[in-house]
Amino acid sequence: MVGHLVLVQAVGVRLPAPQQNKMDKNLKIFSGRSNPVLAQKIAGSLGIKLGELSIKTFSDGELWIKFEENIRGRDVFIIQPTNSPAENILELVLIIDAAVRASANTVTAVVPYFGYGRQDRKDNPRVPISSRVMVDLMTATGADRIITMDLHSTQIQGFATIPFDHLYSRMVLMDAIKNLGIDPKKSTVLAPDVGSARMSQAYAKRLGMHFALIDKRRYAPNKAEVMHLIGDLKDKDVLIIDDMIDTAGTTVNAANAAKDNGAKSVTAIATHALLSGPAIDRIKESAIKKLIVTDTVSIPENKKLDNMEIVSVAQVFGEAIRRVYDGESVSALFEF
């Protein structure tokens, strides 16, 4: 069988010699194929190179994984968002298993976007709790720790029997919002649904802005409509903040509702830019003036818009990895 070989490697900015030597010896960072650009940035933020990892896809679709360097006794961090296709999930667990079998000291799964995070409960008869299955897969194959960002549901952390670090993109998104140059007293953070209300309230409080809420009704998967809007948007610069934009139905409906209720401008902000299905066309035709997202998920060139700003979360993940490696508090990252 003939396979396609992908060798991921990156060169980062070097740190001062003593710290660099220590990290080169014990800390190893590897990347799957889901988002190698982000992995390169994370490694660069730590001043080290990505480790060499070979990934083959055989003609029948099977994967073959091999570490191309010695990782015995090393602390290994594997960077792989688990967005679609599902092959990204399988690739991650196979890399974890390979690291464990290569006698790594510790193996940490760094999952910038946690796939299946919306299926976190048994809301219908005869359905799986898919996010629990994802955690079990990583744990069963030998991961010692999971690091992720902006879970759709924070209760997913309770499914894990290993340390689970939940990072927040607000550390970089807050700066992007401040750079918009809008007056906080004349701005409103609009929660597009009840599920995102807590996040939106936190942003509104920290930014000193007003808060508004949309009552949304979902009548089918990826299909919802606005029922009520609570709050004053007239002549306000509106920020719609959510953890992800998938098909963009929720975000676009909220943006159009804001405009219909007298909003001066609408900016949409999300951590995970999945942008599946009709998302791009919907955003183009909507009232959204600017779209701010992060690079937790690799965004193809054909999905990058003129009004889109992509901010990197590499520094956040890099600092989290450094703190885990050095045995420092990760929660201290959130104290700002």
N, C-alpha and C positions, 0 to 999 in steps of 0.2 A: 504493500500500500504506500502511496506517495503522500506525504504530508507537507503542510506549509509551515515553515519555521519562522518564528518571531523571536528575536533576541532583544530584550529591553535593557537599555543602559543609558545613563545620563551623567553629565559632569556638572557639579555644583560649585558654588563659591566656597573657598577653603576658609576654615576657622583658624584661629591661632594654633600653633603646633601642638601644645600639650593636650588640648581638648580634642583636636583632630585625630591624634594618634590613639587616644583612648577609644573614640567612637569607631574608628576604622577597625580596631581589633575585635570589638565585641558587638557593636550595633550593626545590623544588616537590614536594609530596606529593599523589598522586591515589589514588582508591580505585575499584575495581570494585564490583560489586553483591553479592559473596559475603559480605563482613563489613564494611559501612560503619561500624558502631558502633566496632569495634576501630580502624579507620583514623582516626576522629575522635579517639579517645583518644590514639593515637600522635602525631597532629599537635598535639593539645593539650599533650602532654608536652614538645613542642619550642617551644610558644608561638606556633605559626603556624596559619593556616587551611588546610583542604584546598583543593586547586585545583579549578577548575570543569571538569567532564568530563561530556559528554552521551553517554548510551548508549540506543540505541533497539533494540527488538525488533520486527521487522516481522511481519506476520500469517503469513508462511510460516516464521517462526522464525529468519530471518537477523538478524545483529547489525550495527549501525551505530554507529561510535565517532567522536567529535569533541572535541578539546580546545577549550574555550571561552576560552582565554587564550593569550598568547604564551609559548612555552617555548623559543624559539631561544636556544641557548647556556646553558641552565639545566641544573642537575643534577636529574634527575627520578627520583622513587621511586614505584613503583606497588605498592599494597598489595592483594593478592588471594589468599586461601587457595584451593587448587584441589581442594576436596572436591566431592562430588556436588551437583548434576548436572555432567556433563562440559562443559556450556556455560560453566562458570566458567573452565575451561582455555582454551577458544577466546577467551573475552572477554579474558583476560590477554594472550595473544599478539597479539591485534588492538590492544590498547592500547599494547603495546610497539612494534609496527610503526608506529602512528600517531605515537608520540613520536619515533621515529627519523626519520620522514619530515617531522616538524615541526622538525628540526634541533636537537633537545636535545643538550646537551654530553655527558651520560652518562645512561644509562637503567638503573636497578636494579630488578629484580623482587623485591619483598618478599613471600615466600610463607609465611605463618605455619604453614599445614599443607600439606605437600607430597604431593599426591595421587599415587596409583600407587606410593608408596614401598615397598609390600610386594612388588611385582613387580620385584625388583632383580637377578634372575639367571635363567638358562635352566635351570629345574629339570625340564622335560619337553620331549620333542621337539616341534618345530613351534609353539613359543610365543614371543611377543616378550619383550624385556627392556623393559617398559613405562616404568620409571622413567628409563631412558636416553633413551627417546623424549621424555619430558617435558622433560628438560634440553636435548635437541637442538632442540625447538620454541622454547624461550625464547632459546637462543643464535642460532638461524637467523634469528629475527625481529629480532635486534639488541640484545638485553640485554647490558650490559657487566658485570653482576654479579648474583648471586643471594644473597638472604638468607633463611634458613629456620630452623625450630626443631624440635628433637627428631625427627630422621629415624628412621624405623623401622629403616633400615640405613645406617650411616655410610659404607659403600662407595659410595653414590650420589654423594658428592662427587668421586669419581674419574672420573665420567662427564663432568664439566664441563671445558671448555677455557678458561673465564673464572673470575675469582675467585668463590669459593663460601664464604659465611660460615654456619657452623652454630651457632646459638644454643641455649642450654639453659634450660628452664623452671624448673630447680631453684632459681634465684635468687629466685623468688617462692613456689614450692611449699614450700621449706624453712621459710619464715616461717609458712605455713599449718599445717605439721606441728607446729612448735613451739608454736603457739597451741592445739593440741589438749589440752595440759595432761597428757600421759601421761608416765610414768616411763620414761626410755630403758632402764634396767636391767631393766625388766619388760616390754619391748616387742620385737617381732621384725618385721623387714622380710621379707616373703614374696615371692619371685620367682614369678610365676604360670607361667612356662615358662623353658626354658634361654636363650631369646633375650633375655629381660629380666634375666638374672642379673647381668650386669655393671653395669647401671644400679642395680639393687637393692642390690648390694654396696657401691656408691659411697655411696648414701644411708645404708645401715646403718653404714658406717665413719664418715661425717661426723656422724651423729646419736648414735653410741655405742650402737647397738642390736644385738641378735642378728640372725642371718641364717638364712633357710630357703629351700628350693627345691622346686618341684613338677616332677615329670617328667610332661610332658603328651604325649599321642598325638593327632595330628590325622588323622582318617580321611576328611575331606571339607572343602572350603572353608567357613570359619566354623563348623566342627564339630570339637570336641575333647573328650577326657575325661582325667581325672586318673588316672595309673597308680601313682605313688609320691610320697610326701612325705618330704623329707629335712630334719630339724631338729626342735627341740622347741617346740611352740606352747602347751603346757598352761599355763593361767592367764596367758597373755600378751596384751597389746594388739597386734594384728597390723595391719601396714600392707601393703597390696598395691599395688605401684607399677609402672606400665607406661606406655609412650609413648602408647597410645591405648585407648579403649574403643569398639569397633565394635558388634557384636551383643551384647556383654557375656558371651558364653559362657565365655571363658577366665577373666574376672574373677570371675564368679559361681561357677563351678566351684571356683576357688581359695578363695573366701570360704566356701563351704559345707564344703569339705575342712578349712579352718582351724577352723571351728566344731565339726566332727565330731572334731577332734583336740584339743579342750579350750581353744580360744582364748577369752579373756575378752571381747574385742570385735574387730570387723573394720572397718577404714577403707580404702576404695579410693581410689587417687590416680592420675590420668592427665592427660597434657598435652592430648591431642586428644579431645574428647567427640563422636564421630561419632554414637553412639547410634542406629544404624540397626536396621530390622526389629524383632525382639522385645526389644530391649535394655531399654527402660523397664519392661516387665512383668517381665522377668527380675530386674532390680535390686530392684523393689518386693517380690518374693517371696523375695529372698535374705537371707543373714545379714549383709549390709552395713549397718552402723550409720550411716556417714557417707560421702559421696562428694565428693571434692575434684577439680575440673577447672579448666582455664584457658579463656580466651575466644579461642583461636586459630581456632576454628570457631564460627560463629553458632549458638546453641542456641535453637530455637523455644520459645515459652512453654509449649506442651503437653508439652515434654520436660524441663521444669525440675521437680525433685522437692523435697519439703520438707526432705530430708536432704542436699541438694546445696549445695555452696559453690563459687562461681565466682570465681576470682582472675584478675586482669588481667595480661597480659604486655606491655601497652602501653609501660611504662617501659623494659623491656628492649629492645624494638624501637626505641623513640625514641632511646635512648642509642646503640644500634648504628648507626642512621642518622646521628646527629650525628658519631660517630667516623669513619664512612666519608666523610662530607661534609668534615670537617676534616682528613682524612688521618691520623687517629690509629689506634692499634692496637685492633682489635676483640677480639682474644684477651685483652686486659687485663680485659675484662668478666667473665671466668671466674675471676679470681684473687680469691677471697673465702673 
